[in-house]
């Protein structure tokens, strides 16, 4: 008998049921998605076999994995180009979004004046903005970086601004009664209170920066050895090289998942000792 089973015998039936349910949920959180993914891949493979679909239309999963291995040099070098644009745009979005959010929190007039422009950038499709960027910007990397930044910028600005303005009014009054300056209120009250909101926006912006980088490459139509994964997808589509196209899509999806998991881990490590959202996960 394990230590967990002995502990459950000491609990009342209702508490033991809750413990078992929590344990099953922890296991199911990983097992169920993995099982569904394996089933989907198996069905994909069987559909290709049963219908004798040629690989230039729908390749089997094994062919995609072999292409990923065989073209690893080309695909991973393109992945590095896409990642460079992704992380640079995310870093600029964090710097610009947090900086503007702090400025908005210090002055309602500034927020009312400039926030509508941020909304305009968010709601205007990047494919509609790119022709203007293409006219005014000559450097190809700067074009891609600017497109990805526009896509990733708004979640950081919006969430951080919301967090800075969501401070408990009683705490704010207490700081004022104790003679705290604006800088002290910002450093010791507003920024810590806004941290969960910022980290939530960061997780959204991480995926959007990758999407923005890929879409920018599609719109820009970059080619050559120093081009990103979107260019490999376009090139493979023109050549009816479906296995390479699927391999590039797999790399993009895997990269997006890893970015989200890393940012979620960072958020958990920062919040786990004091914020309710992280404390619940550790119970």
C-alpha positions in Angstrom: 0.0 0.0 0.0 1.4 3.3 -1.0 1.7 6.4 1.2 -1.0 8.1 -0.8 -3.4 5.2 -0.3 -2.7 5.2 3.5 -3.4 8.9 3.6 -6.6 8.5 1.8 -7.8 5.8 4.2 -7.4 8.4 7.0 -9.7 10.9 5.2 -13.5 10.9 5.2 -15.2 9.6 2.1 -16.0 13.0 0.6 -12.5 14.3 1.0 -11.0 11.0 -0.3 -13.3 11.4 -3.4 -12.0 14.9 -4.0 -8.4 13.8 -3.7 -9.0 11.0 -6.2 -10.8 13.3 -8.6 -7.9 15.8 -8.4 -5.4 13.1 -9.1 -7.3 11.8 -12.1 -7.6 15.4 -13.4 -3.8 15.9 -13.1 -3.2 12.7 -15.1 -6.0 13.4 -17.6 -4.7 16.9 -18.3 -1.7 15.2 -20.1 -3.0 11.8 -21.1 -6.2 12.8 -22.9 -4.7 15.4 -25.3 -1.8 13.0 -26.0 -4.3 10.1 -26.7 -6.4 12.3 -29.0 -3.3 13.5 -30.9 -2.1 9.9 -31.4 -5.6 8.9 -32.6 -5.7 11.8 -35.0 -2.3 11.0 -36.5 -3.3 7.3 -36.9 -6.5 8.3 -38.7 -4.5 10.7 -40.9 -2.2 7.8 -41.9 -5.1 5.4 -42.4 -7.0 7.9 -44.6 -4.0 8.3 -46.8 -3.7 4.5 -47.2 -7.4 3.6 -47.6 -8.0 6.3 -50.2 -4.5 5.9 -51.9 -4.0 9.6 -51.7 -0.8 10.7 -53.5 1.8 12.3 -51.3 1.9 15.6 -53.3 -1.8 16.1 -52.1 -1.7 14.6 -48.5 1.5 12.9 -47.3 1.5 10.3 -44.6 2.8 11.3 -41.2 5.9 9.1 -41.6 6.7 10.9 -44.9 6.4 14.2 -43.1 8.8 13.1 -40.3 11.3 11.8 -42.9 11.1 15.1 -44.8 11.7 17.0 -41.5 14.8 14.9 -40.9 16.0 15.0 -44.5 15.5 18.7 -45.0 16.5 19.6 -41.4 19.3 21.9 -42.5 17.1 24.0 -44.7 14.0 24.1 -42.4 15.8 24.8 -39.2 17.9 27.6 -40.7 14.6 29.1 -41.8 13.2 28.5 -38.4 16.0 30.5 -36.8 15.2 33.5 -39.1 11.5 33.4 -38.1 12.5 33.0 -34.4 14.8 36.1 -34.6 11.9 38.2 -35.9 9.5 36.7 -33.4 11.6 37.3 -30.3 12.8 40.8 -31.4 9.2 41.9 -32.0 8.1 40.4 -28.7 10.9 42.3 -26.8 10.0 45.5 -28.6 6.3 44.9 -27.8 7.1 44.4 -24.1 9.3 47.5 -23.9 6.8 49.7 -25.9 3.6 48.2 -24.3 4.8 48.5 -20.7 6.3 51.9 -21.2 3.1 53.3 -22.8 0.9 51.6 -20.1 2.9 53.3 -17.3 2.5 56.6 -19.1 -1.2 56.0 -19.5 -1.5 55.2 -15.8 0.2 58.4 -14.8 -2.1 60.6 -17.0 -5.7 60.0 -18.1 -5.3 62.7 -20.7 -2.4 60.8 -22.3 -4.4 57.6 -22.3 -7.5 59.2 -23.8 -5.3 60.9 -26.5 -3.2 57.9 -27.6 -5.1 54.7 -26.8 -7.4 55.1 -29.8 -4.3 54.9 -32.1 -3.3 51.6 -30.5 -6.8 50.3 -31.2 -6.6 51.4 -34.8 -3.3 49.4 -35.2 -4.9 46.4 -33.6 -8.1 46.3 -35.7 -6.5 47.0 -39.0 -5.4 43.8 -40.8 -1.6 43.6 -41.2 -2.0 42.7 -44.9 -3.6 46.1 -45.4 -0.9 48.0 -43.5 2.0 46.2 -45.2 1.8 48.1 -48.5 2.4 51.3 -46.7 5.3 49.8 -44.7 6.7 48.5 -48.0 6.7 52.0 -49.4 8.3 53.8 -46.5 10.7 51.2 -45.2 13.6 49.8 -47.3 15.2 47.2 -45.1 13.5 43.8 -45.4 14.2 42.8 -41.8 12.8 46.0 -40.5 9.6 45.5 -42.5 9.1 42.0 -41.0 9.9 43.3 -37.5 7.5 46.2 -37.7 4.7 43.9 -38.9 5.2 41.4 -36.2 5.5 44.2 -33.6 2.2 45.7 -34.6 0.5 42.3 -34.1 2.1 41.6 -30.7 2.0 45.1 -29.2 -1.7 45.6 -28.3 -2.2 42.7 -25.8 0.8 43.9 -23.7 -0.4 47.5 -23.7 -4.0 46.7 -23.1 -3.5 44.1 -20.3 -0.8 46.1 -18.5 -2.9 49.3 -18.6 -5.9 47.4 -17.2 -3.7 46.0 -14.4 -2.2 49.4 -13.5 -5.7 50.9 -13.3 -7.1 47.9 -11.3 -5.3 48.7 -8.0 -7.5 48.5 -4.9 -8.8 52.0 -4.2 -8.3 51.5 -0.4 -4.7 50.6 -0.9 -4.2 53.6 -3.1 -5.7 55.9 -0.5 -3.5 54.4 2.2 -0.4 55.1 0.2 -1.5 58.7 -0.3 -2.2 59.1 3.4 1.3 57.9 4.2 2.8 60.5 1.8 3.9 58.2 -1.0 5.0 59.8 -4.2 3.7 58.8 -7.6 6.9 56.9 -8.2 6.6 55.0 -4.9 2.9 54.2 -5.7 3.9 52.9 -9.1 6.9 50.8 -7.9 5.4 49.3 -4.7 1.7 49.1 -5.5 0.7 49.5 -9.1 3.4 47.5 -10.9 3.1 44.4 -8.5 -0.7 44.6 -8.9 -0.4 44.7 -12.7 2.0 41.8 -12.9 -0.6 39.0 -13.4 -2.3 41.1 -16.1 1.0 41.8 -17.8 2.0 38.1 -17.8 -1.4 37.2 -19.2 -0.8 39.7 -22.0 2.7 38.3 -22.5 1.4 34.8 -23.1 -1.0 36.1 -25.8 1.7 38.3 -27.4 4.1 35.4 -27.5 1.9 33.5 -29.9 0.9 36.6 -31.8 4.5 37.6 -32.4 5.1 34.3 -34.1 1.9 34.7 -36.1 2.9 38.2 -37.0 6.4 37.1 -38.2 5.0 34.3 -40.3 2.2 36.5 -41.9 4.7 39.3 -42.5 7.0 36.8 -44.4 4.0 35.6 -46.4 3.0 39.2 -47.4 6.6 40.3 -48.0 7.2 37.3 -50.2 10.8 36.9 -49.0 13.0 34.4 -50.8 16.5 33.0 -50.7 18.6 31.2 -48.2 18.1 33.7 -45.4 14.3 33.6 -45.6 11.9 32.2 -42.9 9.6 29.3 -42.7 6.7 31.1 -44.4 8.9 31.3 -47.5 9.6 27.6 -47.4 5.8 27.0 -47.2 5.2 29.2 -50.3 8.1 27.6 -52.2 6.9 24.1 -51.3 3.3 25.0 -52.4 4.5 26.2 -55.8 6.5 23.0 -56.3 3.7 20.7 -55.0 6.2 19.5 -52.3 3.5 18.7 -49.7 5.8 16.8 -47.3 8.1 19.8 -46.9 5.0 22.1 -46.6 3.6 19.9 -43.8 7.0 19.7 -42.1 7.3 23.5 -42.1 3.8 23.8 -40.6 4.7 21.3 -38.0 7.8 23.3 -37.0 5.7 26.5 -36.7 3.0 24.8 -34.6 5.6 23.2 -32.3 7.4 26.5 -31.9 4.1 28.2 -31.0 3.4 25.6 -28.4 6.9 25.8 -26.9 6.7 29.6 -26.7 3.4 29.4 -24.8 4.6 26.7 -22.4 7.8 28.7 -21.6 5.9 31.9 -21.0 3.3 30.0 -18.9 6.2 28.5 -16.8 7.7 32.0 -16.4 4.3 33.3 -15.3 3.9 30.5 -12.8 7.3 30.9 -11.3 6.7 34.6 -10.8 3.2 34.3 -9.3 3.4 31.0 -7.5 4.2 32.4 -4.0 1.7 35.2 -3.8 -1.1 35.3 -6.5 -4.2 33.2 -6.2 -4.2 32.0 -9.8 -0.8 30.2 -9.2 -1.5 29.2 -5.7 -4.6 27.2 -6.8 -2.4 25.2 -9.2 0.0 24.1 -6.5 -2.7 22.8 -4.1 
